[in-house]
Amino acid sequence: MDVINVLSAPNPGRIDVAQALGSAETTMFVYDVDPGEGSSPYHYEYAEEWLIVLDGSVVVRTPEGELNLERGDIVCFPAGPAGAHKVMNRSESRARTLLFSSSRLPAVSVYPDSNKVGVWPAEGEDDLIFRRDTAVAWADGEDDWGKAV
């Protein structure tokens, strides 16, 4: 059985813990966030997400405002717009966080600030990120969709 120590594992910025340990049910990442940086753009998903601060401190932007979190703090982001979040490090030292959720594919991330949507299917070559205003109707280009062919 493989083991990863989430407190001391060397990290180039993000460790895909779930993949390294072979999980099919959980998505789990360790993020090291340098001072003045963030771990991802402001976004939400359609699966509940959890965040634990393993070391240091971070500021989390949510729809209700900003939340200061320190080592040992844990927070749950609900699925959908109410769970939108961005993790930022405004301290003078690196912070380490663990973010996890159920593994549901395809996954969808919505980025309200930039009006984008990301779709993450099981196969990486089919990952898509697009602006909402480029969306088309579901029958667009399906000229024979209503015909028995």
C-alpha positions as a LaTeX table, in Angstrom:
\begin{tabular}{lrrr}
\hline
Residue & $x$ (\AA) & $y$ (\AA) & $z$ (\AA) \\
\hline
Met1 & 0.00 & 0.00 & 0.00 \\
Asp2 & 1.40 & 3.43 & $-0.99$ \\
Val3 & 1.62 & 6.26 & 1.55 \\
Ile4 & 1.87 & 10.03 & 1.10 \\
Asn5 & 2.60 & 12.30 & 4.04 \\
Val6 & 0.56 & 15.42 & 3.19 \\
Leu7 & 2.54 & 17.49 & 5.70 \\
Ser8 & 6.04 & 16.77 & 4.40 \\
Ala9 & 5.78 & 15.47 & 0.82 \\
Pro10 & 7.87 & 17.49 & $-1.66$ \\
Asn11 & 5.50 & 19.57 & $-3.74$ \\
Pro12 & 6.10 & 21.33 & $-7.06$ \\
Gly13 & 2.88 & 23.30 & $-6.45$ \\
Arg14 & 0.22 & 20.59 & $-6.50$ \\
Ile15 & 0.21 & 16.93 & $-5.49$ \\
Asp16 & $-2.55$ & 14.75 & $-6.93$ \\
Val17 & $-2.93$ & 12.58 & $-3.84$ \\
Ala18 & $-5.92$ & 10.61 & $-5.09$ \\
Gln19 & $-4.23$ & 9.64 & $-8.34$ \\
Ala20 & $-0.97$ & 8.74 & $-6.60$ \\
Leu21 & $-2.83$ & 6.45 & $-4.20$ \\
Gly22 & $-5.18$ & 5.01 & $-6.83$ \\
Ser23 & $-8.51$ & 6.41 & $-5.60$ \\
Ala24 & $-11.52$ & 6.05 & $-7.88$ \\
Glu25 & $-13.96$ & 7.67 & $-5.43$ \\
Thr26 & $-12.16$ & 10.79 & $-4.21$ \\
Thr27 & $-10.44$ & 13.79 & $-5.78$ \\
Met28 & $-7.72$ & 15.14 & $-3.48$ \\
Phe29 & $-4.95$ & 17.68 & $-4.04$ \\
Val30 & $-2.29$ & 19.22 & $-1.83$ \\
Tyr31 & $-1.55$ & 22.79 & $-2.91$ \\
Asp32 & 1.43 & 24.83 & $-1.78$ \\
Val33 & 0.52 & 28.49 & $-2.12$ \\
Asp34 & 3.36 & 31.00 & $-2.08$ \\
Pro35 & 2.99 & 34.44 & $-0.49$ \\
Gly36 & 0.97 & 36.76 & $-2.73$ \\
Glu37 & $-0.36$ & 33.86 & $-4.84$ \\
Gly38 & $-3.63$ & 31.94 & $-5.18$ \\
Ser39 & $-4.28$ & 28.26 & $-5.86$ \\
Ser40 & $-6.98$ & 28.74 & $-8.52$ \\
Pro41 & $-9.32$ & 31.37 & $-9.95$ \\
Tyr42 & $-12.62$ & 32.11 & $-8.18$ \\
His43 & $-14.86$ & 29.19 & $-9.14$ \\
Tyr44 & $-17.49$ & 26.70 & $-8.11$ \\
Glu45 & $-18.25$ & 23.13 & $-9.01$ \\
Tyr46 & $-21.30$ & 20.90 & $-8.92$ \\
Ala47 & $-19.82$ & 18.67 & $-6.23$ \\
Glu48 & $-19.22$ & 19.62 & $-2.61$ \\
Glu49 & $-15.57$ & 20.48 & $-1.90$ \\
Trp50 & $-13.62$ & 20.54 & 1.37 \\
Leu51 & $-10.50$ & 22.52 & 2.29 \\
Ile52 & $-8.13$ & 21.90 & 5.22 \\
Val53 & $-5.26$ & 24.25 & 5.97 \\
Leu54 & $-2.29$ & 22.00 & 6.73 \\
Asp55 & 0.28 & 24.72 & 7.33 \\
Gly56 & 0.35 & 28.52 & 7.34 \\
Ser57 & $-2.69$ & 30.67 & 6.73 \\
Val58 & $-4.88$ & 31.55 & 3.74 \\
Val59 & $-7.70$ & 33.92 & 2.88 \\
Val60 & $-10.68$ & 32.38 & 1.11 \\
Arg61 & $-12.96$ & 34.52 & $-1.04$ \\
Thr62 & $-16.57$ & 33.28 & $-0.91$ \\
Pro63 & $-19.91$ & 34.75 & $-2.05$ \\
Glu64 & $-20.33$ & 36.09 & 1.53 \\
Gly65 & $-16.92$ & 37.80 & 1.60 \\
Glu66 & $-13.47$ & 36.83 & 2.76 \\
Leu67 & $-12.66$ & 34.23 & 5.39 \\
Asn68 & $-9.29$ & 33.96 & 7.18 \\
Leu69 & $-8.21$ & 30.36 & 7.77 \\
Glu70 & $-5.22$ & 29.11 & 9.76 \\
Arg71 & $-3.48$ & 25.80 & 10.29 \\
Gly72 & $-6.01$ & 23.14 & 11.23 \\
Asp73 & $-9.07$ & 25.02 & 9.96 \\
Ile74 & $-11.47$ & 23.11 & 7.72 \\
Val75 & $-14.30$ & 24.44 & 5.57 \\
Cys76 & $-16.89$ & 22.89 & 3.27 \\
Phe77 & $-17.88$ & 24.57 & 0.01 \\
Pro78 & $-21.37$ & 23.46 & $-1.06$ \\
Ala79 & $-22.03$ & 22.42 & $-4.65$ \\
Gly80 & $-23.08$ & 25.20 & $-7.01$ \\
Pro81 & $-22.79$ & 29.00 & $-6.84$ \\
Ala82 & $-23.12$ & 29.16 & $-3.04$ \\
Gly83 & $-19.81$ & 27.25 & $-2.83$ \\
Ala84 & $-17.76$ & 29.57 & $-5.03$ \\
His85 & $-14.27$ & 30.13 & $-3.66$ \\
Lys86 & $-10.72$ & 31.29 & $-4.29$ \\
Val87 & $-7.83$ & 30.45 & $-1.95$ \\
Met88 & $-5.17$ & 33.17 & $-1.55$ \\
Asn89 & $-2.03$ & 33.52 & 0.52 \\
Arg90 & $-1.58$ & 37.04 & 1.88 \\
Ser91 & 0.95 & 36.03 & 4.52 \\
Glu92 & 4.75 & 36.21 & 4.41 \\
Ser93 & 5.29 & 32.43 & 4.22 \\
Arg94 & 4.14 & 29.49 & 2.10 \\
Ala95 & 0.83 & 27.85 & 3.00 \\
Arg96 & $-0.14$ & 24.22 & 2.40 \\
Thr97 & $-3.75$ & 23.17 & 1.89 \\
Leu98 & $-5.58$ & 19.94 & 1.16 \\
Leu99 & $-8.64$ & 20.18 & $-1.08$ \\
Phe100 & $-10.88$ & 17.17 & $-1.63$ \\
Ser101 & $-14.27$ & 16.13 & $-2.98$ \\
Ser102 & $-16.06$ & 13.12 & $-4.40$ \\
Ser103 & $-14.76$ & 12.09 & $-7.78$ \\
Arg104 & $-17.53$ & 12.69 & $-10.29$ \\
Leu105 & $-16.75$ & 12.69 & $-13.97$ \\
Pro106 & $-17.32$ & 14.59 & $-16.01$ \\
Ala107 & $-16.64$ & 17.46 & $-13.63$ \\
Val108 & $-17.78$ & 21.00 & $-14.37$ \\
Ser109 & $-16.16$ & 24.17 & $-13.00$ \\
Val110 & $-17.71$ & 27.61 & $-13.42$ \\
Tyr111 & $-15.53$ & 30.74 & $-13.27$ \\
Pro112 & $-17.93$ & 33.67 & $-12.65$ \\
Asp113 & $-15.30$ & 36.44 & $-12.80$ \\
Ser114 & $-14.24$ & 35.53 & $-16.35$ \\
Asn115 & $-17.61$ & 34.09 & $-17.47$ \\
Lys116 & $-16.06$ & 30.71 & $-18.33$ \\
Val117 & $-17.07$ & 27.09 & $-17.87$ \\
Gly118 & $-14.64$ & 24.17 & $-17.74$ \\
Val119 & $-15.63$ & 20.57 & $-18.46$ \\
Trp120 & $-13.29$ & 17.84 & $-17.27$ \\
Pro121 & $-14.22$ & 14.35 & $-18.60$ \\
Ala122 & $-12.33$ & 11.19 & $-17.74$ \\
Glu123 & $-9.97$ & 11.64 & $-20.70$ \\
Gly124 & $-7.69$ & 14.70 & $-20.51$ \\
Glu125 & $-7.62$ & 15.32 & $-24.25$ \\
Asp126 & $-11.33$ & 16.18 & $-24.11$ \\
Asp127 & $-10.97$ & 18.88 & $-21.41$ \\
Leu128 & $-12.85$ & 22.01 & $-22.50$ \\
Ile129 & $-12.85$ & 25.59 & $-21.24$ \\
Phe130 & $-15.11$ & 28.09 & $-22.95$ \\
Arg131 & $-16.80$ & 31.41 & $-22.39$ \\
Arg132 & $-20.50$ & 31.19 & $-21.59$ \\
Asp133 & $-21.40$ & 33.67 & $-24.34$ \\
Thr134 & $-20.08$ & 31.20 & $-26.97$ \\
Ala135 & $-22.64$ & 28.55 & $-25.99$ \\
Val136 & $-25.12$ & 27.35 & $-28.61$ \\
Ala137 & $-28.57$ & 25.76 & $-28.39$ \\
Trp138 & $-28.53$ & 21.99 & $-27.81$ \\
Ala139 & $-29.93$ & 21.34 & $-31.33$ \\
Asp140 & $-27.44$ & 23.66 & $-33.07$ \\
Gly141 & $-26.00$ & 21.86 & $-36.11$ \\
Glu142 & $-28.31$ & 18.87 & $-35.68$ \\
Asp143 & $-30.41$ & 19.48 & $-38.76$ \\
Asp144 & $-31.90$ & 15.99 & $-38.80$ \\
Trp145 & $-32.44$ & 15.60 & $-35.05$ \\
Gly146 & $-36.24$ & 15.54 & $-35.34$ \\
Lys147 & $-36.37$ & 13.14 & $-38.30$ \\
Ala148 & $-36.53$ & 9.35 & $-38.28$ \\
Val149 & $-33.47$ & 8.56 & $-40.35$ \\
\hline
\end{tabular}
